[in-house]
Amino acid sequence: MGKDKLRRFGELGHFDRVFQPRIDEITGKEYSLKGKWKMEVFHNNHPLVLELGCGKGEYTIEMARHFKEKNFIGIDIKGARMWKGAKTSHEENILNAAFLRTRIELISSFFAQDEIDELWITFPDPQPTERRKKKRLTAPVFLKQYQKFMVDGGIIHLKTDSDLLYLYSLTLLKNNGIEILFNTSDLYHSDILDDILDIKTFYEMKFLEKGSNINYLKFRLKKNIPIHEIPEKD
């Protein structure tokens, strides 16, 4: 590991509202803040929004700046990336932003039923091969986890440069009767662009420089809807 990464990891542990649980704190048990994030971390009862795969935390920070009446948690396993958003939050004293360093597969250990109001998935790994589609963050195994801790009818946003992930997600939602509120394969030429959707992550800027189109999906996740994988073609 390079010296710069080591420095960032060292600093990360000293920033406000950054949580890096050890694996033994969540293996086979619930994390100590599960069901308590609003009152013990943010000290209010405002709606709680997650950003999954937050990278450098651009979305988490910008949304926290725009919406003081909401709380935001950026989640990623890459501490060296998360460092930038955590540092900004610490230096600017952004009290409604926090960061959680963990694997998203373990997310159910951290949040209680109805604790999360909204969820953003920003430029995740599309897991392009068929054998890895279960690892896509919009796959049934993940949507079922989100159902457990999101409010009934909570809103999920997907922003991606991957046409494959976008089309997979769109097809899966339609096949399962999940309400799609908006979808576009070319966000920056759509009629819904606003200050939040116009936030550009570090990686998004690189995709745009290469001429990639940006896909966007917004949908409502109900608790009582069974979710099944897309049937394989014969």
C-alpha positions in Angstrom: 0.0 0.0 0.0 1.4 3.4 -1.0 2.2 6.1 1.6 -0.6 8.3 0.4 -3.2 5.6 0.9 -1.7 4.8 4.4 -2.0 8.5 5.3 -5.6 8.6 4.1 -6.5 5.5 6.1 -4.9 7.0 9.2 -6.8 10.3 8.8 -10.1 8.6 8.1 -10.3 7.3 11.7 -10.1 10.8 13.1 -12.9 12.4 11.0 -16.3 13.1 12.5 -19.2 10.7 11.6 -17.0 8.1 9.9 -17.7 4.5 10.9 -15.4 1.6 10.1 -16.7 -1.5 12.0 -14.5 -4.6 12.3 -15.9 -7.7 10.8 -16.4 -9.3 14.2 -18.7 -6.4 15.1 -21.2 -7.5 12.5 -20.6 -11.2 11.9 -23.7 -13.0 13.1 -24.9 -10.0 15.0 -26.5 -6.5 14.5 -24.3 -3.4 14.4 -24.6 -1.3 17.5 -26.1 1.7 15.6 -28.7 -0.4 13.8 -32.0 1.4 14.3 -30.3 4.3 16.1 -28.6 6.3 13.3 -31.0 9.2 13.4 -30.9 9.9 17.1 -27.3 8.8 18.0 -25.4 10.0 15.0 -27.5 12.9 13.6 -29.4 13.8 16.7 -32.7 14.4 14.9 -35.5 12.4 13.3 -35.1 13.6 9.8 -35.4 11.2 6.8 -32.3 9.0 6.2 -30.8 8.6 2.7 -28.1 6.1 1.7 -25.6 6.3 -1.1 -24.3 2.9 -2.0 -20.8 2.6 -3.6 -20.3 6.3 -2.7 -16.7 6.3 -4.0 -15.3 9.8 -3.2 -18.6 10.8 -1.7 -19.6 13.5 -4.1 -23.3 12.7 -4.1 -23.4 12.3 -0.3 -21.8 15.7 0.3 -23.7 17.6 -2.4 -27.1 16.2 -1.3 -26.3 17.0 2.3 -25.5 20.6 1.3 -28.8 20.9 -0.7 -31.1 19.2 1.8 -30.4 20.2 5.4 -33.7 18.6 6.4 -32.4 15.1 5.5 -29.5 12.9 6.8 -27.1 11.1 4.4 -24.8 8.2 4.7 -22.3 7.3 2.0 -21.3 3.6 2.0 -18.2 2.1 0.4 -15.5 -0.5 1.2 -12.7 1.7 -0.3 -11.5 3.8 2.5 -8.9 5.7 0.4 -11.7 6.9 -1.9 -14.1 7.7 0.9 -11.5 9.8 2.5 -12.2 12.8 0.2 -15.9 13.1 1.1 -15.2 12.4 4.8 -12.5 15.1 4.9 -14.8 17.6 3.2 -17.6 16.8 5.7 -15.2 17.1 8.6 -13.7 20.4 7.5 -17.0 22.0 6.6 -18.7 20.6 9.6 -21.5 19.1 7.5 -23.6 17.7 10.3 -26.1 15.8 8.2 -23.5 13.6 6.4 -21.8 10.5 7.6 -19.8 7.7 6.0 -19.8 3.9 6.6 -17.0 1.7 5.4 -18.3 -1.8 4.8 -19.2 -4.3 2.1 -22.7 -3.6 0.7 -23.5 -7.4 1.0 -23.6 -6.9 4.7 -25.9 -3.9 4.7 -28.8 -5.6 6.5 -26.6 -5.8 9.6 -26.6 -2.0 9.8 -30.1 -0.7 9.3 -33.4 -1.6 11.0 -36.9 -2.0 9.5 -38.2 1.3 8.0 -35.0 3.1 9.0 -34.1 4.3 5.4 -36.3 6.5 3.3 -34.4 6.8 0.1 -31.4 5.1 -1.6 -29.0 6.2 -4.3 -26.9 3.7 -6.4 -24.3 5.8 -8.2 -22.0 4.2 -10.8 -21.7 0.8 -9.3 -19.6 -2.0 -10.8 -22.0 -3.4 -13.5 -20.8 -7.0 -12.9 -21.0 -7.6 -16.7 -20.7 -11.4 -16.9 -23.8 -13.6 -16.5 -22.3 -15.6 -13.7 -21.8 -12.4 -11.6 -25.2 -10.8 -12.2 -26.3 -11.7 -8.6 -23.7 -9.2 -7.4 -25.3 -6.3 -9.3 -26.8 -3.8 -6.8 -30.2 -4.0 -8.4 -30.3 -7.8 -8.4 -33.1 -9.5 -6.4 -30.7 -10.5 -3.6 -30.0 -6.8 -2.9 -33.5 -5.5 -3.6 -34.8 -8.0 -1.0 -32.3 -6.6 1.5 -33.4 -3.0 0.7 -37.1 -4.0 1.3 -36.2 -5.0 4.8 -34.8 -1.6 6.0 -36.5 0.9 3.6 -39.9 2.4 4.4 -42.7 0.9 2.3 -42.7 2.7 -1.0 -39.2 4.1 -0.5 -37.5 5.6 -3.6 -34.4 4.2 -5.2 -32.2 5.9 -7.8 -29.8 4.3 -10.2 -27.3 6.3 -12.1 -24.9 4.4 -14.4 -22.8 4.6 -17.5 -23.4 0.9 -18.1 -26.2 0.2 -20.7 -26.0 -3.5 -19.6 -26.8 -2.7 -16.0 -29.5 -0.1 -16.9 -31.3 -2.5 -19.3 -31.0 -5.4 -16.8 -32.4 -3.3 -14.0 -35.2 -1.9 -16.2 -36.2 -5.4 -17.4 -36.1 -6.8 -13.8 -38.3 -4.1 -12.4 -40.8 -4.5 -15.2 -40.9 -8.3 -14.9 -41.6 -7.9 -11.1 -44.2 -5.2 -11.4 -42.1 -2.7 -9.5 -43.3 0.9 -10.1 -40.8 2.8 -12.3 -41.1 6.6 -11.8 -38.7 7.6 -14.5 -36.1 6.1 -16.8 -33.8 7.4 -19.5 -30.8 6.2 -21.3 -29.5 9.7 -21.8 -29.9 11.7 -18.7 -28.2 14.9 -19.8 -30.5 15.2 -22.8 -33.7 14.4 -20.8 -36.3 16.9 -19.5 -35.8 16.0 -15.8 -32.3 17.2 -15.2 -32.0 19.2 -11.9 -29.4 20.3 -9.5 -29.2 16.9 -7.8 -29.2 14.8 -10.9 -26.6 17.1 -12.4 -24.1 16.3 -9.6 -21.2 14.6 -11.4 -18.9 12.1 -9.6 -15.2 11.7 -10.3 -15.9 8.6 -12.3 -18.9 10.1 -14.1 -16.7 12.9 -15.4 -14.3 10.4 -16.9 -17.2 8.5 -18.6 -18.6 11.7 -20.0 -15.2 12.7 -21.4 -15.1 9.4 -23.3 -18.5 10.2 -24.7 -20.5 7.7 -22.7 -24.2 8.2 -22.2 -25.6 8.3 -18.6 -28.5 6.1 -17.7 -30.9 6.9 -14.9 -33.7 4.9 -13.2 -36.0 6.0 -10.4 -38.4 3.5 -8.9 -40.5 2.9 -5.9 -39.9 -0.2 -3.8 -42.9 -1.7 -2.0 -42.4 -4.3 0.8 -45.1 -6.7 -0.3 -43.8 -7.4 -3.9 -41.9 -10.7 -4.4 -38.8 -10.2 -6.5 -37.5 -12.8 -8.9 -34.5 -12.9 -11.2 -34.9 -12.4 -14.9 -35.6 -15.9 -16.5 -32.6 -17.1 -18.5 -33.2 -17.3 -22.3 -33.2 -20.8 -23.8 
